[in-house]
């Protein structure tokens, strides 16, 4: 035997099938991060925010409390919020998205504030602030009550 001819049959580390016709066909491999969908393998994406140690779910340093005022008075709901990446803030009134045209919403730095400059009877109810980012969510509620 010559030194260039292998003594054992050549075994490939590639995941392919070789048939007698000389055509190489890939052998399907499944890892725990893929799943078979209509003959195509899709990788399940990892949550890049949850794995970053600098990112964290929203949390309140100060939560808002109930406010009592009379019709025509001023009402302020404010809270201090932390979270990374910066959470998106949504205000709800009685568990529905708020649509009042006469309400001011301030959302800058770490302060979330809702100001009603002149309270009307239709403003009385429960106000909820919903803060959410890719890592988690935080919710706080308070009521506007008549005097």
Secondary structure, DSSP 4 states (H G I P E B T S, - for coil): --TTS-SS----SS-EEE-TTS-EEEPP---TTEEEETTEEEEPPP-HHHH-TT-EEEEEEE----EEE-TTS-EEEEEEEEEESPPEEEEEETTEE---TTEEEEEETTEEEEEESS--GGG-EEEEEEEE-SS-EEEEEEEEEE-
